[in-house]
Amino acid sequence: MKIISSTLLLATALLCTTANAQDAPREKRNPADRAEQRTEQMTKELALDADQAAKVEAMNKRYAEEMRALEPTEAERQAKREKMKDIQTRRDAELKTVLTEEQYAKMMELRQQRTEERKEHKGGRKGR
């Protein structure tokens, strides 16, 4: 009975740890942390020796930095959002000339529902 209890406790601890690691926002994890985590995983899964692990970690850090450099800045993300909003506004204006008032109102109502559903879905995910 103690073995079963110990096994369940260990499994629960592992699941909680994994869930917390997945909740960490990507923006807050720096390239060095990501490289270290990836190296630890590779060391376990591939049974890397100490020399291999050191070389792999150096590679992982270098490539993580390169990947980070490709991520858009907040200003770039904001500019993209503004452009998308402008496109949607122009599309809506054009649709308004084709749809009846009832169809247009229904389209806007459905859009609002989808927006709220996405917010609810995102609300359940921490850090995003």
Secondary structure, DSSP 8 states (H G I E B T S, - for coil): -HHHHHHHHHHHHHHHHHHHHHHS-GGGS-HHHHHHHHHHHHHHHHT--HHHHHHHHHHHHHHHHHHHHHS--HHHHHHHHHHHHHHHHHHHHHHHTTS-HHHHHHHHHHHHHHHHHHHHHHHTSTT-
